[in-house]
Amino acid sequence: MPSLDVPALVDHHCHSVVAADLADDALAGLLTESDRPPAPGTSPFDSALGLAVRRWCPPALGLPAHAPAADYLARRRELGAAEATRRLLAAAGLDTCLVDTGLSAAAGRPLLPLSEFAEASGARVREVVRLESVAEAASATAEAWPQAVREALAGATAGAVAVKSVIAYRHGLAVPPERPATVAVVAAAGAWLRSGRGRLTDPVLLHHLLWTAVDVCAGLGLPLQLHTGFGDPDLTLHLADPSLLTGFVRAAESSGVPLVLLHGYPYHRQAAWLAQAFPTVYTDLGLTASYAGPRVAAVLGEMLELAPFGKLLFSTDAYGLPELYLVGAAQFRHGLGELLARWRADGACSSADAQRLARLVAADNARRLYRL
């Protein structure tokens, strides 16, 4: 089934890439969400994502599709990281990338700064600010901490297009609909400061941060992105079910701030329901499209069972490897093309309907939501 003919894509959630050469095992390690080494005798290439990499990436480097992993890695070394990165990103056909700058390294190597990533990709690049990173860098006494964080976030987002939270990793998505009391926030901030700062995991502080982000985003007209669904082993999966956000979604609805649920899988149907039920909720499939491999059309179909066509966005959630940009884009085009071809053949939609839906998800929804 041919891929769908859609315009250049707007990748509304992604990360930068490593430009340095990587050892084979380090590169393969970025083909999994796990931060552990693979089990003896196994390889991350032996997965649905690994098959997708070998399907879509070798032709960009001058090899046939499905070239063995060893041949692909050898060709990548021959070209060098900079040239391989340029070719792979160019093949992805990305118009705009909204880059979460909360991560600075992958596999122990620094990620490209935004200006260099823009040059390598040929795409327009805008920043998404990581909420927890801003809060952890804020300097203030416990009493001044809530206001200091608000001011720091407002400053950090001055040129950004969105704020992103990873509260799913830190404590889970069961966010109370009530704002934490100021006295509780100050007490929790004092305990965190006395502990030597570090990673924010206190639920009172995390819930306060989320409401602070709602306030700042409302004032600036920015969406708030939230990680949901699967991720690395730092996450407890059932606590990342987006339906746990329902009370918070209701409570934040009056602010008008768009809440963008990222990834979702295996709770993508819950994310789709939230997008259908609440005007402020949007969603994407993100890296799920890459990890699902040959099942991508089926998973897209499951999300589009309920998600309004104007509320689903394209993203790769690519991180570290330029391969993940190309795979994410190619999987999306192919999967949506296969799905809509079935819909047309079944009489569920016209060709014009299919093309309009594809344009919405590929780029137009993101352009409208982020005011690009």
WOFENZI-V936203 format. One record per backbone hydrogen bond with DSSP energy under -0.5 kcal/mol. CO is the residue of the C=O (numbers start at 1). NH is the residue of the N-H. E is the energy in kcal/mol with one decimal. If there is no record, write none. Layout:
co->[CO,CO]
nh->[NH,NH]
e->[E,E]
//
This chain:
co->[4,9,9,9,10,11,13,13,14,16,17,23,24,25,26,27,28,29,39,43,45,47,48,49,50,51,52,53,53,54,54,57,57,58,58,59,64,68,69,70,71,72,73,74,75,76,80,81,82,83,84,85,86,87,88,89,89,89,90,93,95,96,97,97,98,98,99,99,100,104,106,109,110,113,114,115,116,117,118,124,126,127,127,128,129,129,130,131,132,133,134,135,138,141,142,144,145,146,147,148,149,150,151,152,153,155,157,161,162,163,164,165,166,166,167,167,173,181,182,183,184,185,186,187,188,189,190,191,192,193,199,202,203,204,205,206,207,208,209,210,211,212,213,214,215,216,217,217,223,223,224,225,226,228,232,235,236,237,238,239,240,241,242,243,245,246,247,248,249,250,252,252,252,253,258,258,259,259,260,260,261,262,262,263,264,265,267,268,269,270,271,272,273,274,278,280,282,283,285,286,287,287,288,290,292,293,295,296,297,298,299,300,301,302,303,303,308,308,311,313,314,318,319,320,321,322,322,323,324,325,326,327,328,329,330,331,332,333,333,334,335,336,337,338,339,340,341,342,343,343,344,350,351,352,353,354,355,356,357,358,359,359,360,361,362,363,364,365,366,367]
nh->[6,11,95,96,12,98,316,317,100,320,112,27,28,29,30,30,31,32,42,46,47,51,52,53,54,55,56,57,58,66,67,60,61,61,63,62,67,72,73,74,75,76,77,78,79,80,84,85,86,87,88,89,90,91,92,92,93,94,93,9,124,11,99,126,14,100,101,128,103,111,109,106,19,117,118,119,120,121,122,97,99,161,162,101,131,164,134,135,136,137,138,138,140,145,146,148,149,150,151,152,153,154,155,156,157,158,160,223,129,225,131,227,169,170,171,172,175,185,186,187,188,189,190,191,192,193,194,195,197,196,201,206,207,208,209,210,211,212,213,214,215,216,217,218,219,220,221,222,163,225,260,165,262,264,235,237,239,240,241,173,229,244,245,246,249,250,251,252,253,253,255,256,257,256,224,260,261,282,226,262,284,228,264,265,267,230,271,272,273,274,275,276,277,278,281,259,261,313,288,289,290,291,292,293,295,296,299,300,301,302,303,304,305,305,306,307,311,312,283,285,12,15,321,18,324,325,326,327,328,329,330,331,332,333,334,335,336,4,337,338,339,340,341,342,343,344,345,346,348,349,347,354,355,356,357,358,359,360,361,362,363,364,365,314,10,367,368,369,370,372]
e->[-1.2,-0.7,-2.9,-1.5,-1.0,-2.8,-0.5,-2.2,-3.2,-2.4,-2.6,-2.6,-2.5,-1.8,-0.7,-1.3,-1.9,-0.7,-2.0,-1.7,-1.7,-2.5,-1.9,-2.6,-2.2,-1.4,-2.5,-2.4,-0.6,-3.9,-0.5,-1.2,-0.8,-1.4,-2.6,-1.2,-1.3,-2.4,-2.7,-2.0,-2.3,-2.3,-2.2,-2.2,-2.2,-1.9,-2.5,-2.8,-2.2,-2.5,-2.6,-2.5,-2.1,-2.1,-0.9,-0.5,-0.6,-0.5,-1.1,-1.7,-2.5,-2.8,-0.8,-2.4,-1.4,-0.5,-0.6,-2.9,-0.5,-2.5,-2.4,-2.7,-0.6,-2.7,-2.6,-1.7,-2.4,-2.5,-2.1,-3.0,-2.9,-2.6,-0.7,-2.0,-0.6,-3.0,-1.7,-2.1,-2.3,-1.1,-0.8,-0.7,-0.5,-1.4,-0.5,-2.5,-2.7,-1.9,-2.4,-2.5,-2.6,-2.3,-2.3,-2.6,-1.8,-1.2,-1.1,-0.7,-2.3,-3.5,-3.3,-2.0,-1.6,-1.3,-2.7,-2.6,-2.4,-2.1,-2.7,-2.0,-2.4,-2.7,-2.3,-2.0,-2.2,-2.7,-2.4,-1.3,-2.1,-1.3,-0.6,-2.5,-2.7,-2.1,-2.6,-2.0,-1.9,-2.5,-2.7,-1.9,-2.2,-2.7,-3.0,-2.4,-1.9,-1.8,-1.6,-2.0,-1.9,-0.5,-2.6,-2.6,-2.7,-1.3,-2.3,-0.7,-1.5,-2.2,-0.9,-2.9,-2.7,-2.1,-2.0,-1.6,-3.0,-2.4,-2.3,-2.6,-0.9,-0.6,-1.6,-0.5,-0.5,-1.5,-3.0,-0.6,-0.7,-2.8,-2.8,-0.6,-1.6,-1.4,-2.0,-1.3,-3.0,-2.8,-2.0,-2.3,-2.2,-2.3,-2.1,-1.9,-2.6,-2.3,-1.7,-2.9,-2.9,-2.2,-1.9,-1.5,-0.6,-2.5,-2.4,-1.1,-2.4,-1.7,-2.2,-2.6,-2.2,-1.9,-1.9,-2.4,-0.5,-0.5,-1.1,-2.3,-2.2,-0.6,-2.5,-0.7,-2.0,-2.2,-1.6,-3.1,-1.1,-1.0,-1.7,-3.0,-1.8,-2.4,-2.8,-3.1,-1.9,-2.5,-2.7,-3.1,-2.7,-1.8,-2.0,-2.5,-2.4,-2.7,-1.9,-1.7,-2.0,-2.6,-2.5,-2.0,-2.6,-0.8,-1.3,-2.4,-2.3,-2.3,-2.8,-2.4,-2.2,-2.3,-2.3,-2.6,-1.9,-2.4,-2.9,-1.2,-2.4,-2.5,-2.2,-2.7,-2.7,-1.7]
//
